[in-house]
Amino acid sequence: MSPPAQVIDTRMHGLPGITGAFLITDEQTALIETGPKSTVEHVLGGLRDAGIERLDWIIVTHIHLDHAGAAGTLARRFPEARVAVHEVGARHLVDPSKLWSSASRIYGDAMDRMWGGIDPLPEERIVSLTDGDKIELGATTLQAVDTPGHASHHHAFLDSSSGVAFVGDALGVRLLDVGVMRPATPPPEFDLEKAVASIERLKELEPTEIYLTHYSSPAHGVNSARPQEVCDEAIDALRTWASWIEEVRTQTADLDEASRLVTERSRADMGKQVGDDAIERMDQTTSYWMNTSGYMRYFDKKSG
């Protein structure tokens, strides 16, 4: 049996196996995730290699630049495609100026090099989704599953025909050749309780496979063979990082110093399982500073 989706490696940051987009071909054709605009030529090349001349749907799990940054660019290339996005995030694809400005506070002068800009979308091209909404592609039905925690505007998508769940960043990061789960906890919206509850909800759906944007490949199935265990690993990672940062908060309130201490702790922990090359590749998916900032802000809000 062929896999329910074909992975297209966006080669984010010029590296393989960091961020994937997922192509579903049925009576209608859909691309789940777009990668950033800076890597759009790799996505277009993957679509050409797959013989795709028409996209009916461009679907994003949420509006962060590594997941939706190329949505507007791809929509221009495929004028018949509708763009499906969480209702909370839709306005930021129409006018991405606030999204770009917010990311600039984290990435600074590296914005253009890393993300390549973001093209706005005409409002009439967008389909705003709420929890439970379905996209019918033919034999394939994708159901939006509200999964906040990483961001309030985050959906996973369950393929009801195959049982596959495309989970975006709801679980975090687990690269194929690393096999270690790492949270993705960016400011300003990260919420630990909501993140854990979202993963528990995905477990209750009993998916047959789980595809993480960072990074699952249907050809290998490394991340998809044990969906319940992978969910449990993700919850454990969230709680482990929470314990590290709670401890660090007793030592310093300075974000840069807290990030340095968490980096040391995480690298030492990962070093028990994987080598330096694997650690460096994980660092390309989500930064220690960003993860630490998300937790610090979360704990500040709880204590305030």
Backbone hydrogen bonds in HBPLUS format (Angstrom, degrees):
<---DONOR---> <-ACCEPTOR-->    atom                        ^
c    i                          cat <-CA-CA->   ^        H-A-AA   ^      H-
h    n   atom  resd res      DA  || num        DHA   H-A  angle D-A-AA Bond
n    s   type  num  typ     dist DA aas  dist angle  dist       angle   num
A0006-GLN N   A0023-LEU O   2.88 MM  17  5.02 161.8  1.91 142.5 146.9     1
A0023-LEU N   A0006-GLN O   2.81 MM  17  5.02 173.6  1.81 151.6 152.6     2
A0008-ILE N   A0021-ALA O   2.75 MM  13  5.10 156.3  1.81 156.7 160.7     3
A0021-ALA N   A0008-ILE O   2.91 MM  13  5.10 151.8  1.99 141.2 150.5     4
A0010-THR N   A0019-THR O   3.07 MM   9  5.85 163.8  2.10 155.9 160.3     5
A0014-GLY N   A0011-ARG O   2.88 MM   3  5.06 136.8  2.06 137.6 132.7     6
A0015-LEU N   A0012-MET O   3.15 MM   3  5.79 171.2  2.16 118.5 121.2     7
A0020-GLY N   A0213-THR O   2.88 MM 193  5.25 154.0  1.95 148.9 157.5     8
A0022-PHE N   A0032-ILE O   2.88 MM  10  4.99 169.0  1.89 145.8 149.1     9
A0032-ILE N   A0022-PHE O   2.76 MM  10  4.99 168.1  1.77 149.6 151.7    10
A0024-ILE N   A0030-ALA O   2.82 MM   6  5.17 170.9  1.83 158.9 161.3    11
A0030-ALA N   A0024-ILE O   2.89 MM   6  5.17 165.0  1.91 152.1 157.2    12
A0026-ASP N   A0028-GLN O   3.07 MM   2  4.96 134.0  2.29 122.5 134.9    13
A0028-GLN N   A0137-LEU O   2.87 MM 109  4.81 141.7  2.02 148.6 147.4    14
A0056-ASP N   A0029-THR O   2.91 MM  27  5.25 145.5  2.04 133.2 144.4    15
A0057-TRP N   A0029-THR O   3.00 MM  28  6.35 144.8  2.13 154.9 159.4    16
A0031-LEU N   A0057-TRP O   2.96 MM  26  6.27 150.5  2.05 142.8 150.8    17
A0059-ILE N   A0031-LEU O   2.79 MM  28  6.00 175.7  1.79 160.6 162.0    18
A0033-GLU N   A0059-ILE O   2.65 MM  26  5.93 165.8  1.66 169.8 173.8    19
A0034-THR N   A0067-HIS O   2.96 MM  33  5.56 161.6  1.99 138.0 143.4    20
A0070-ALA N   A0035-GLY O   3.01 MM  35  5.98 136.3  2.21 166.1 154.6    21
A0039-THR N   A0036-PRO O   3.12 MM   3  5.72 161.6  2.15 115.4 120.7    22
A0040-VAL N   A0037-LYS O   3.15 MM   3  5.09 172.1  2.16 112.6 113.0    23
A0038-SER N   A0115-TRP O   3.06 MM  77  5.08 133.8  2.28 117.5 118.1    24
A0042-HIS N   A0039-THR O   3.01 MM   3  5.61 135.5  2.21 115.7 126.5    25
A0043-VAL N   A0040-VAL O   3.08 MM   3  5.05 116.4  2.50  94.1 109.6    26
A0044-LEU N   A0040-VAL O   2.86 MM   4  6.18 164.6  1.89 158.0 162.0    27
A0045-GLY N   A0041-GLU O   2.88 MM   4  5.98 151.5  1.96 138.0 146.4    28
A0046-GLY N   A0042-HIS O   2.96 MM   4  6.17 150.3  2.05 140.5 148.2    29
A0047-LEU N   A0043-VAL O   2.93 MM   4  6.26 152.9  2.01 150.5 158.0    30
A0048-ARG N   A0044-LEU O   2.92 MM   4  6.19 157.0  1.97 148.1 154.5    31
A0049-ASP N   A0045-GLY O   2.89 MM   4  6.11 161.0  1.93 148.8 154.1    32
A0050-ALA N   A0046-GLY O   3.05 MM   4  6.23 137.1  2.24 136.2 147.1    33
A0050-ALA N   A0047-LEU O   3.17 MM   3  5.04 126.1  2.47  91.1 105.1    34
A0052-ILE N   A0047-LEU O   2.90 MM   5  5.22 166.0  1.92 157.6 152.9    35
A0051-GLY N   A0048-ARG O   2.89 MM   3  5.00 158.3  1.93 107.8 114.4    36
A0082-ARG N   A0056-ASP O   2.94 MM  26  6.21 163.0  1.97 138.7 136.8    37
A0058-ILE N   A0082-ARG O   2.81 MM  24  6.13 156.2  1.86 160.9 164.0    38
A0084-ALA N   A0058-ILE O   2.81 MM  26  6.22 149.7  1.91 149.3 159.5    39
A0060-VAL N   A0084-ALA O   3.10 MM  24  6.42 164.5  2.13 168.6 170.3    40
A0155-HIS N   A0061-THR O   2.85 MM  94  4.92 161.4  1.89 143.9 150.3    41
A0067-HIS N   A0064-HIS O   2.89 MM   3  5.53 159.3  1.93 122.3 129.3    42
A0068-ALA N   A0064-HIS O   2.90 MM   4  5.94 154.2  1.96 156.8 164.4    43
A0069-GLY N   A0065-LEU O   3.02 MM   4  4.18 138.6  2.20 114.1 117.2    44
A0071-ALA N   A0068-ALA O   3.03 MM   3  5.23 167.2  2.05 115.6 118.8    45
A0074-LEU N   A0070-ALA O   2.87 MM   4  6.02 167.1  1.88 161.0 164.0    46
A0075-ALA N   A0071-ALA O   2.90 MM   4  6.02 150.1  1.99 145.8 154.8    47
A0076-ARG N   A0072-GLY O   3.19 MM   4  6.42 141.6  2.35 138.1 146.4    48
A0077-ARG N   A0073-THR O   3.26 MM   4  6.61 148.0  2.37 139.9 148.5    49
A0077-ARG N   A0074-LEU O   3.06 MM   3  4.96 116.7  2.48  92.0 107.7    50
A0078-PHE N   A0074-LEU O   2.87 MM   4  6.11 141.9  2.01 148.6 159.5    51
A0081-ALA N   A0078-PHE O   3.04 MM   3  5.69 165.8  2.06 124.0 128.5    52
A0083-VAL N   A0125-ARG O   2.93 MM  42  6.07 168.4  1.94 153.5 156.4    53
A0127-VAL N   A0083-VAL O   2.76 MM  44  5.85 164.4  1.78 146.7 148.0    54
A0085-VAL N   A0127-VAL O   3.14 MM  42  6.48 155.5  2.20 158.3 161.8    55
A0129-LEU N   A0085-VAL O   2.84 MM  44  5.83 158.7  1.89 146.9 150.6    56
A0089-GLY N   A0086-HIS O   2.96 MM   3  5.41 133.2  2.18 111.0 123.4    57
A0090-ALA N   A0086-HIS O   3.17 MM   4  6.27 129.0  2.45 151.5 165.7    58
A0087-GLU N   A0129-LEU O   2.93 MM  42  5.22 147.9  2.04 155.7 145.7    59
A0092-HIS N   A0089-GLY O   3.02 MM   3  5.56 137.9  2.21 113.8 125.3    60
A0093-LEU N   A0090-ALA O   3.02 MM   3  5.47 152.6  2.10 111.9 120.2    61
A0094-VAL N   A0090-ALA O   3.32 MM   4  6.75 141.9  2.48 145.0 155.6    62
A0095-ASP N   A0091-ARG O   2.97 MM   4  6.20 164.4  1.99 148.0 151.9    63
A0121-LEU N   A0093-LEU O   2.86 MM  28  5.75 149.3  1.95 140.7 147.6    64
A0100-TRP N   A0096-PRO O   2.89 MM   4  6.08 162.8  1.92 158.7 162.9    65
A0101-SER N   A0097-SER O   2.92 MM   4  6.06 158.8  1.97 145.1 151.5    66
A0102-SER N   A0098-LYS O   2.87 MM   4  5.98 158.6  1.91 147.8 153.1    67
A0103-ALA N   A0099-LEU O   3.09 MM   4  6.30 163.1  2.12 147.9 152.1    68
A0104-SER N   A0100-TRP O   2.94 MM   4  6.10 143.8  2.08 142.6 153.2    69
A0105-ARG N   A0102-SER O   3.22 MM   3  5.52 141.3  2.38 102.3 112.0    70
A0106-ILE N   A0103-ALA O   2.97 MM   3  5.38 145.8  2.09 108.5 118.6    71
A0107-TYR N   A0103-ALA O   2.95 MM   4  6.23 167.4  1.97 158.8 162.2    72
A0108-GLY N   A0104-SER O   2.79 MM   4  4.79 145.8  1.91 125.8 132.1    73
A0110-ALA N   A0107-TYR O   3.09 MM   3  5.61 154.5  2.16 141.7 139.2    74
A0111-MET N   A0108-GLY O   3.26 MM   3  5.99 163.9  2.29 124.9 125.6    75
A0114-MET N   A0110-ALA O   2.88 MM   4  5.93 165.4  1.90 163.5 167.9    76
A0115-TRP N   A0111-MET O   2.78 MM   4  5.70 168.8  1.79 159.6 163.5    77
A0116-GLY N   A0112-ASP O   2.87 MM   4  4.54 137.0  2.05 113.0 125.4    78
A0125-ARG N   A0122-PRO O   2.95 MM   3  5.59 160.1  1.99 120.0 126.4    79
A0126-ILE N   A0123-GLU O   3.13 MM   3  5.53 160.6  2.17 113.7 119.6    80
A0133-ASP N   A0130-THR O   3.04 MM   3  5.72 167.4  2.05 142.4 144.7    81
A0132-GLY N   A0144-ALA O   2.81 MM  12  5.16 161.7  1.84 142.0 146.3    82
A0144-ALA N   A0133-ASP O   2.81 MM  11  5.44 167.5  1.83 165.7 169.5    83
A0135-ILE N   A0142-LEU O   2.78 MM   7  5.09 153.6  1.85 145.3 154.4    84
A0142-LEU N   A0135-ILE O   2.95 MM   7  5.09 167.3  1.97 147.8 149.3    85
A0137-LEU N   A0140-THR O   2.83 MM   3  5.23 168.1  1.84 175.1 173.7    86
A0160-SER N   A0141-THR O   3.00 MM  19  5.73 152.5  2.08 164.3 167.4    87
A0143-GLN N   A0158-LEU O   2.91 MM  15  5.13 162.1  1.94 137.9 142.9    88
A0158-LEU N   A0143-GLN O   2.96 MM  15  5.13 159.7  2.00 143.4 145.4    89
A0145-VAL N   A0156-ALA O   2.80 MM  11  5.04 156.1  1.86 151.8 151.0    90
A0156-ALA N   A0145-VAL O   2.93 MM  11  5.04 161.5  1.97 144.8 148.1    91
A0147-THR N   A0154-HIS O   2.97 MM   7  5.47 173.5  1.97 149.0 148.1    92
A0191-ASP N   A0149-GLY O   2.96 MM  42  4.71 145.3  2.09 125.3 134.7    93
A0157-PHE N   A0166-PHE O   2.89 MM   9  5.12 157.5  1.94 141.6 149.2    94
A0166-PHE N   A0157-PHE O   2.81 MM   9  5.12 169.1  1.82 152.0 153.4    95
A0159-ASP N   A0164-VAL O   2.77 MM   5  5.23 174.3  1.78 167.6 168.6    96
A0163-GLY N   A0159-ASP O   2.65 MM   4  5.31 148.9  1.74 160.0 169.5    97
A0208-THR N   A0163-GLY O   2.88 MM  45  4.98 144.8  2.01 113.9 124.4    98
A0165-ALA N   A0209-GLU O   2.95 MM  44  6.25 159.9  1.99 147.7 153.2    99
A0211-TYR N   A0165-ALA O   2.88 MM  46  6.20 169.3  1.89 162.3 165.0   100
A0167-VAL N   A0211-TYR O   3.07 MM  44  6.22 157.4  2.12 153.1 160.2   101
A0170-ALA N   A0167-VAL O   2.91 MM   3  5.66 161.8  1.94 157.1 156.5   102
A0173-VAL N   A0182-ARG O   2.76 MM   9  5.07 163.5  1.79 154.1 160.0   103
A0182-ARG N   A0173-VAL O   2.84 MM   9  5.07 150.2  1.93 147.5 155.5   104
A0174-ARG N   A0214-HIS O   2.94 MM  40  6.28 159.1  1.99 139.7 146.3   105
A0178-VAL N   A0175-LEU O   3.10 MM   3  5.29 162.2  2.13 111.0 116.2   106
A0179-GLY N   A0175-LEU O   3.02 MM   4  6.00 171.0  2.03 164.1 165.1   107
A0190-PHE N   A0186-PRO O   3.35 MM   4  5.87 144.0  2.49 154.3 162.9   108
A0195-ALA N   A0191-ASP O   2.90 MM   4  6.06 152.6  1.97 151.3 160.1   109
A0196-VAL N   A0192-LEU O   2.96 MM   4  6.22 165.3  1.98 158.9 161.2   110
A0197-ALA N   A0193-GLU O   2.93 MM   4  6.10 163.4  1.96 148.5 153.9   111
A0198-SER N   A0194-LYS O   2.88 MM   4  5.99 148.3  1.98 142.9 151.0   112
A0199-ILE N   A0195-ALA O   3.17 MM   4  6.46 155.1  2.23 145.6 151.3   113
A0200-GLU N   A0196-VAL O   2.95 MM   4  6.24 159.1  2.00 152.4 158.7   114
A0201-ARG N   A0197-ALA O   2.91 MM   4  6.13 148.0  2.02 141.5 150.3   115
A0202-LEU N   A0198-SER O   3.01 MM   4  6.35 153.5  2.08 144.1 150.9   116
A0203-LYS N   A0199-ILE O   2.94 MM   4  6.26 154.9  2.01 150.1 157.0   117
A0204-GLU N   A0200-GLU O   3.04 MM   4  6.32 153.0  2.12 145.7 152.2   118
A0205-LEU N   A0201-ARG O   3.25 MM   4  6.62 132.5  2.49 140.9 152.6   119
A0205-LEU N   A0202-LEU O   3.13 MM   3  5.23 137.3  2.32  98.9 110.7   120
A0206-GLU N   A0203-LYS O   2.90 MM   3  5.28 156.5  1.95 112.0 119.9   121
A0216-SER N   A0212-LEU O   2.90 MM   4  5.20 116.9  2.31 169.8 152.0   122
A0220-HIS N   A0217-SER O   2.94 MM   3  5.47 145.4  2.06 115.1 124.3   123
A0221-GLY N   A0217-SER O   2.76 MM   4  5.83 178.8  1.76 173.7 173.2   124
A0224-SER N   A0221-GLY O   3.12 MM   3  4.96 135.9  2.33  94.1 106.9   125
A0225-ALA N   A0221-GLY O   3.15 MM   4  5.87 124.0  2.48 153.9 156.0   126
A0230-VAL N   A0226-ARG O   2.86 MM   4  6.02 160.1  1.90 164.0 170.8   127
A0231-CYS N   A0227-PRO O   3.03 MM   4  6.21 153.2  2.10 144.9 151.6   128
A0232-ASP N   A0228-GLN O   3.02 MM   4  6.34 155.5  2.08 144.8 151.5   129
A0233-GLU N   A0229-GLU O   2.83 MM   4  6.12 154.4  1.90 149.4 156.7   130
A0234-ALA N   A0230-VAL O   2.99 MM   4  6.22 150.0  2.08 142.8 150.5   131
A0235-ILE N   A0231-CYS O   3.06 MM   4  6.41 156.7  2.11 150.8 156.1   132
A0236-ASP N   A0232-ASP O   2.93 MM   4  6.16 165.0  1.95 152.1 156.6   133
A0237-ALA N   A0233-GLU O   2.89 MM   4  6.12 154.1  1.96 146.5 153.5   134
A0238-LEU N   A0234-ALA O   3.01 MM   4  6.27 159.3  2.05 148.0 153.2   135
A0239-ARG N   A0235-ILE O   3.03 MM   4  6.29 162.1  2.06 153.7 158.0   136
A0240-THR N   A0236-ASP O   2.81 MM   4  5.99 149.7  1.90 146.9 156.2   137
A0241-TRP N   A0237-ALA O   2.99 MM   4  6.15 173.6  1.99 155.4 156.2   138
A0242-ALA N   A0238-LEU O   3.03 MM   4  6.19 150.3  2.12 138.9 147.9   139
A0243-SER N   A0239-ARG O   3.01 MM   4  6.25 152.3  2.09 142.9 149.0   140
A0244-TRP N   A0240-THR O   3.03 MM   4  6.39 154.5  2.09 150.2 157.5   141
A0245-ILE N   A0241-TRP O   2.94 MM   4  6.17 165.5  1.97 155.1 158.1   142
A0246-GLU N   A0242-ALA O   2.89 MM   4  6.03 153.0  1.96 147.4 155.3   143
A0247-GLU N   A0243-SER O   3.10 MM   4  6.23 155.2  2.16 141.2 147.4   144
A0248-VAL N   A0244-TRP O   2.89 MM   4  6.20 158.2  1.94 147.7 154.3   145
A0249-ARG N   A0245-ILE O   2.90 MM   4  5.99 150.3  1.99 144.1 151.1   146
A0250-THR N   A0247-GLU O   3.08 MM   3  5.50 146.8  2.19 106.9 116.4   147
A0251-GLN N   A0248-VAL O   2.82 MM   3  5.21 152.4  1.89 111.3 120.8   148
A0252-THR N   A0248-VAL O   3.06 MM   4  6.38 147.5  2.17 155.4 165.4   149
A0258-ALA N   A0254-ASP O   2.83 MM   4  6.02 158.7  1.88 155.1 162.3   150
A0259-SER N   A0255-LEU O   2.82 MM   4  5.98 158.6  1.86 150.8 156.5   151
A0260-ARG N   A0256-ASP O   3.00 MM   4  6.24 151.2  2.09 141.0 148.7   152
A0261-LEU N   A0257-GLU O   3.03 MM   4  6.31 158.6  2.08 149.8 154.5   153
A0262-VAL N   A0258-ALA O   2.94 MM   4  6.18 159.1  1.98 151.6 157.7   154
A0263-THR N   A0259-SER O   2.84 MM   4  5.96 154.7  1.90 146.7 154.2   155
A0264-GLU N   A0260-ARG O   3.10 MM   4  6.36 160.5  2.14 146.5 150.6   156
A0265-ARG N   A0261-LEU O   3.08 MM   4  6.33 159.1  2.12 144.3 150.0   157
A0266-SER N   A0262-VAL O   2.79 MM   4  5.98 167.4  1.81 158.4 161.5   158
A0267-ARG N   A0263-THR O   2.89 MM   4  5.95 170.7  1.90 155.8 158.8   159
A0268-ALA N   A0264-GLU O   3.03 MM   4  6.07 155.8  2.09 142.9 149.8   160
A0269-ASP N   A0265-ARG O   2.98 MM   4  6.16 154.0  2.05 143.6 151.1   161
A0270-MET N   A0266-SER O   2.81 MM   4  6.05 167.4  1.83 158.4 161.3   162
A0271-GLY N   A0267-ARG O   2.84 MM   4  5.82 146.7  1.95 139.0 148.8   163
A0272-LYS N   A0269-ASP O   3.27 MM   3  5.65 157.1  2.32 105.8 112.4   164
A0273-GLN N   A0270-MET O   2.81 MM   3  5.46 158.7  1.86 120.2 127.3   165
A0274-VAL N   A0270-MET O   2.87 MM   4  5.98 161.8  1.90 160.6 166.5   166
A0279-ILE N   A0275-GLY O   3.15 MM   4  6.47 156.4  2.21 149.2 156.3   167
A0280-GLU N   A0276-ASP O   2.93 MM   4  6.19 157.7  1.98 152.5 157.9   168
A0281-ARG N   A0277-ASP O   3.07 MM   4  6.36 151.0  2.16 144.7 152.3   169
A0282-MET N   A0278-ALA O   3.00 MM   4  6.29 155.8  2.06 149.1 155.5   170
A0283-ASP N   A0279-ILE O   3.06 MM   4  6.33 143.9  2.19 143.0 153.0   171
A0284-GLN N   A0281-ARG O   3.04 MM   3  5.33 154.2  2.11 106.3 114.4   172
A0285-THR N   A0282-MET O   3.06 MM   3  5.55 163.4  2.09 115.2 120.5   173
A0291-ASN N   A0287-SER O   2.97 MM   4  6.22 172.2  1.98 153.7 155.9   174
A0292-THR N   A0288-TYR O   2.82 MM   4  5.91 168.4  1.83 155.3 159.2   175
A0293-SER N   A0289-TRP O   2.86 MM   4  5.94 157.5  1.91 145.7 152.5   176
A0294-GLY N   A0290-MET O   2.95 MM   4  6.18 156.4  2.00 151.3 157.1   177
A0295-TYR N   A0291-ASN O   3.12 MM   4  6.45 161.9  2.15 153.2 156.8   178
A0296-MET N   A0292-THR O   2.83 MM   4  6.01 166.7  1.84 156.2 160.7   179
A0297-ARG N   A0293-SER O   2.93 MM   4  6.03 165.1  1.96 150.4 154.2   180
A0298-TYR N   A0294-GLY O   3.01 MM   4  6.15 156.0  2.07 140.7 148.0   181
A0299-PHE N   A0295-TYR O   2.83 MM   4  6.12 166.1  1.85 161.3 163.2   182
A0300-ASP N   A0296-MET O   2.88 MM   4  6.06 152.7  1.95 146.0 154.4   183
A0301-LYS N   A0297-ARG O   2.95 MM   4  6.21 158.6  1.99 151.9 156.5   184
A0302-LYS N   A0298-TYR O   3.05 MM   4  6.35 152.7  2.12 146.1 154.0   185
A0303-SER N   A0299-PHE O   2.96 MM   4  6.12 154.3  2.02 148.7 154.9   186
A0304-GLY N   A0300-ASP O   2.87 MM   4  5.84 126.9  2.16 141.0 155.0   187
